[in-house]
Amino acid sequence: MSQLLEVRDLNVQFGGLRAVNNVSFSVQPKQIVALIGPNGAGKTTTFNAILGAVSPTQGSIHFRGTNTTGFPPYRMAKVGMARTFQNVRLFGDLSLRENLIMGGYVAAKCGLVASMLRFPRHARAERDAGARADHWLARLGLSGYADAKATSLPLGLQRVAEIGRALMSSPSLILLDEPAAGLNPAEKIKLGELLKQIASAMDGSLLLVDHDMKLVMGVADRIVVLDFGIKIAEGTPSEIAKNPAVVEAYMGV
């Protein structure tokens, strides 16, 4: 099966610190892959290198068959990658529906001049974004909150809304940074169910970083484990749960 994302021998160095050391892994279409490890393992740096927020020192990143190494974040968004943040970043002055519509403009084929002069293609882009927003609000169970200020919602719903905004650009891959952070056990269960539904509905893949092992084990098809910037294991949840190197990294035994 062709790979959607391939990370090849990735190295990221900050001065004398090598935060990521020869890390390789891949994500296939319609797959949920989790990137896990103790604090300081290099997960966030790997995420940021994939998204173009930091530049690799060595190695390469290939997305949908294109070498995207060094692409800035806006180009990654244009080629089909989206993300959520550990600290929810919704627009507080906008309604929930308006927040999703903002995410839809990433995929719009409408330039600045067309937007300012209200060309017909701009109007079509607005209509399309509104229709997609209504679609994802319904699919995510958020239609009843469409007109509410986004930041007035409980944290669990805000996290779902941020995923919805990422979905608006019709991405092939969504990178989820600590999606379960701050959620209670019941919300985490709902989130896990939602992530599996999204991976199927979007006809794409998810790559997530999270410390909640119950969530990760419940949703991931494959898990990549980092420790001190080095990949120490990769496999299915059942394989990872029995891996001695993973147990040692997490438990210190």
Secondary structure per residue as TSV (DSSP state, phi and psi in degrees):
chain	resnum	aa	ss	phi	psi
A	1	M	-	360.0	135.7
A	2	S	-	-67.5	149.8
A	3	Q	-	-88.6	140.7
A	4	L	S	-80.1	-45.7
A	5	L	E	-129.5	132.7
A	6	E	E	-127.8	121.3
A	7	V	E	-104.7	119.3
A	8	R	E	-118.7	114.3
A	9	D	E	49.1	47.3
A	10	L	E	-72.6	128.9
A	11	N	E	-127.7	134.4
A	12	V	E	-133.1	123.5
A	13	Q	E	-125.1	134.3
A	14	F	E	-116.2	102.0
A	15	G	T	62.1	-123.0
A	16	G	T	-89.8	1.3
A	17	L	E	-100.8	122.0
A	18	R	E	-95.1	100.1
A	19	A	E	-75.3	-31.1
A	20	V	E	-132.9	130.2
A	21	N	E	-127.4	99.9
A	22	N	E	53.2	49.5
A	23	V	E	-90.7	130.1
A	24	S	E	-132.2	136.7
A	25	F	E	-167.4	170.6
A	26	S	E	-138.6	161.9
A	27	V	E	-127.7	126.8
A	28	Q	-	-93.3	161.8
A	29	P	T	-58.0	143.7
A	30	K	T	58.6	40.2
A	31	Q	-	-127.0	146.1
A	32	I	E	-107.5	118.0
A	33	V	E	-116.9	134.0
A	34	A	E	-108.6	138.5
A	35	L	E	-111.1	112.6
A	36	I	E	-127.2	170.0
A	37	G	-	156.8	163.4
A	38	P	S	-63.5	169.2
A	39	N	T	-56.2	137.7
A	40	G	T	80.5	12.4
A	41	A	S	-78.5	-14.7
A	42	G	S	104.1	10.3
A	43	K	H	-64.6	-50.8
A	44	T	H	-64.8	-39.1
A	45	T	H	-63.3	-40.8
A	46	T	H	-61.8	-45.3
A	47	F	H	-54.4	-50.7
A	48	N	H	-66.4	-31.9
A	49	A	H	-68.2	-40.9
A	50	I	H	-62.3	-40.8
A	51	L	H	-82.2	-8.1
A	52	G	T	87.9	9.2
A	53	A	S	-78.8	-24.4
A	54	V	S	-132.1	153.7
A	55	S	-	-96.2	130.1
A	56	P	-	-62.8	144.1
A	57	T	S	-77.0	-38.6
A	58	Q	E	-148.0	167.8
A	59	G	E	90.3	-177.7
A	60	S	E	-147.3	160.1
A	61	I	E	-127.8	126.5
A	62	H	E	-120.5	126.8
A	63	F	E	-127.2	120.6
A	64	R	T	55.2	39.3
A	65	G	T	82.7	-0.1
A	66	T	E	-109.6	137.3
A	67	N	E	-75.0	105.7
A	68	T	-	-102.5	12.7
A	69	T	T	-56.3	125.1
A	70	G	T	85.4	-4.1
A	71	F	-	-61.1	136.3
A	72	P	-	-72.3	163.2
A	73	P	H	-54.5	-37.8
A	74	Y	H	-66.1	-32.5
A	75	R	H	-72.7	-35.5
A	76	M	H	-62.8	-38.3
A	77	A	H	-64.2	-39.1
A	78	K	H	-67.9	-31.5
A	79	V	T	-88.8	0.0
A	80	G	T	116.0	26.1
A	81	M	E	-119.9	137.9
A	82	A	E	-134.2	166.7
A	83	R	E	-147.4	161.2
A	84	T	-	-119.6	169.0
A	85	F	-	-118.8	151.9
A	86	Q	S	-60.9	-43.6
A	87	N	S	-95.7	113.8
A	88	V	-	-54.5	133.2
A	89	R	-	-123.8	57.8
A	90	L	-	-83.1	157.1
A	91	F	-	-82.0	111.3
A	92	G	T	-66.5	-26.5
A	93	D	T	-86.7	-4.7
A	94	L	S	-106.5	156.2
A	95	S	B	-71.8	168.8
A	96	L	H	-61.0	-43.5
A	97	R	H	-62.8	-41.5
A	98	E	H	-64.8	-35.7
A	99	N	H	-61.1	-43.8
A	100	L	H	-65.6	-40.7
A	101	I	H	-59.9	-38.4
A	102	M	H	-58.3	-38.4
A	103	G	H	-66.0	-27.0
A	104	G	H	-73.0	-22.5
A	105	Y	G	-69.6	-18.2
A	106	V	G	-60.3	-36.9
A	107	A	G	-89.4	-4.8
A	108	A	-	-71.0	142.8
A	109	K	-	-99.4	49.7
A	110	C	-	-129.8	122.5
A	111	G	-	-82.6	179.0
A	112	L	H	-63.3	-45.1
A	113	V	H	-62.6	-44.5
A	114	A	H	-61.2	-36.1
A	115	S	H	-69.2	-44.7
A	116	M	H	-66.8	-37.8
A	117	L	T	-92.6	2.2
A	118	R	T	58.3	45.4
A	119	F	-	-61.7	158.3
A	120	P	H	-55.1	-37.3
A	121	R	H	-67.4	-26.6
A	122	H	H	-68.0	-43.2
A	123	A	H	-61.5	-39.9
A	124	R	H	-64.3	-40.0
A	125	A	H	-62.4	-40.0
A	126	E	H	-65.1	-44.0
A	127	R	H	-63.5	-43.5
A	128	D	H	-62.6	-43.0
A	129	A	H	-64.0	-40.7
A	130	G	H	-63.4	-40.9
A	131	A	H	-65.8	-42.6
A	132	R	H	-66.0	-37.8
A	133	A	H	-61.2	-44.7
A	134	D	H	-64.0	-37.3
A	135	H	H	-61.3	-50.1
A	136	W	H	-74.4	-30.5
A	137	L	H	-60.0	-42.4
A	138	A	H	-68.7	-45.6
A	139	R	H	-62.9	-32.2
A	140	L	T	-94.5	3.2
A	141	G	T	72.8	29.3
A	142	L	-	-113.0	6.1
A	143	S	G	-57.4	-34.8
A	144	G	G	-68.6	-12.0
A	145	Y	G	-111.6	11.9
A	146	A	T	-55.6	-39.4
A	147	D	T	-95.8	-0.5
A	148	A	S	-77.1	149.4
A	149	K	B	-60.1	130.8
A	150	A	G	-58.8	-40.9
A	151	T	G	-80.0	-1.1
A	152	S	G	-85.5	-9.4
A	153	L	S	-81.7	156.5
A	154	P	-	-58.7	154.8
A	155	L	H	-55.2	-41.0
A	156	G	H	-58.5	-42.6
A	157	L	H	-72.0	-33.5
A	158	Q	H	-62.9	-39.0
A	159	R	H	-66.5	-40.0
A	160	V	H	-64.1	-39.8
A	161	A	H	-63.6	-38.1
A	162	E	H	-66.4	-36.1
A	163	I	H	-64.3	-41.2
A	164	G	H	-60.7	-40.2
A	165	R	H	-64.5	-38.2
A	166	A	H	-63.9	-37.8
A	167	L	H	-67.0	-21.9
A	168	M	T	-63.1	-25.6
A	169	S	T	-86.6	8.2
A	170	S	-	52.8	53.1
A	171	P	-	-75.5	158.6
A	172	S	S	-87.6	-22.0
A	173	L	E	-145.4	130.5
A	174	I	E	-114.2	129.8
A	175	L	E	-100.1	122.1
A	176	L	E	-109.8	116.3
A	177	D	E	-98.1	105.1
A	178	E	S	51.5	57.0
A	179	P	T	-65.2	-20.4
A	180	A	T	-95.0	0.9
A	181	A	T	-60.6	127.1
A	182	G	T	82.9	-0.7
A	183	L	-	-88.6	150.4
A	184	N	-	-83.3	169.2
A	185	P	H	-55.3	-40.4
A	186	A	H	-66.3	-39.5
A	187	E	H	-66.2	-34.7
A	188	K	H	-67.2	-37.5
A	189	I	H	-62.6	-46.0
A	190	K	H	-62.9	-39.2
A	191	L	H	-62.6	-44.1
A	192	G	H	-59.8	-43.3
A	193	E	H	-63.1	-40.6
A	194	L	H	-65.2	-42.0
A	195	L	H	-61.8	-40.3
A	196	K	H	-66.4	-38.3
A	197	Q	H	-66.1	-40.0
A	198	I	H	-66.0	-42.9
A	199	A	H	-57.9	-33.6
A	200	S	H	-79.8	-42.8
A	201	A	H	-70.6	-35.1
A	202	M	T	-83.7	-7.6
A	203	D	T	55.6	37.0
A	204	G	S	-141.4	-155.3
A	205	S	E	-132.0	162.0
A	206	L	E	-124.9	138.2
A	207	L	E	-123.7	119.5
A	208	L	E	-127.3	147.8
A	209	V	E	-112.4	127.4
A	210	D	-	-159.2	147.9
A	211	H	S	-90.1	-10.8
A	212	D	-	-80.8	100.9
A	213	M	H	-67.5	-30.3
A	214	K	H	-64.8	-42.5
A	215	L	H	-64.0	-48.3
A	216	V	H	-59.7	-47.9
A	217	M	H	-64.7	-26.5
A	218	G	H	-83.9	-22.7
A	219	V	H	-115.4	-26.4
A	220	A	-	-77.9	139.3
A	221	D	S	-80.3	-38.2
A	222	R	E	-139.9	152.9
A	223	I	E	-129.4	134.1
A	224	V	E	-111.6	128.0
A	225	V	E	-112.4	126.4
A	226	L	E	-110.7	150.0
A	227	D	E	-150.1	123.4
A	228	F	T	51.9	39.4
A	229	G	T	81.0	0.1
A	230	I	E	-112.5	138.2
A	231	K	E	-74.6	118.6
A	232	I	E	-104.3	-14.4
A	233	A	E	-164.1	155.4
A	234	E	E	-154.8	137.3
A	235	G	E	169.2	-168.9
A	236	T	-	-73.5	164.1
A	237	P	H	-54.1	-41.1
A	238	S	H	-67.0	-36.6
A	239	E	H	-67.9	-40.8
A	240	I	H	-67.8	-38.5
A	241	A	H	-62.4	-26.0
A	242	K	T	-101.4	1.0
A	243	N	-	-77.8	120.2
A	244	P	H	-60.6	-35.6
A	245	A	H	-65.9	-34.6
A	246	V	H	-70.7	-44.0
A	247	V	H	-59.2	-42.8
A	248	E	H	-65.4	-41.4
A	249	A	H	-63.5	-38.2
A	250	Y	H	-86.9	-34.1
A	251	M	H	-103.6	-16.2
A	252	G	-	69.9	30.4
A	253	V	-	-118.1	360.0
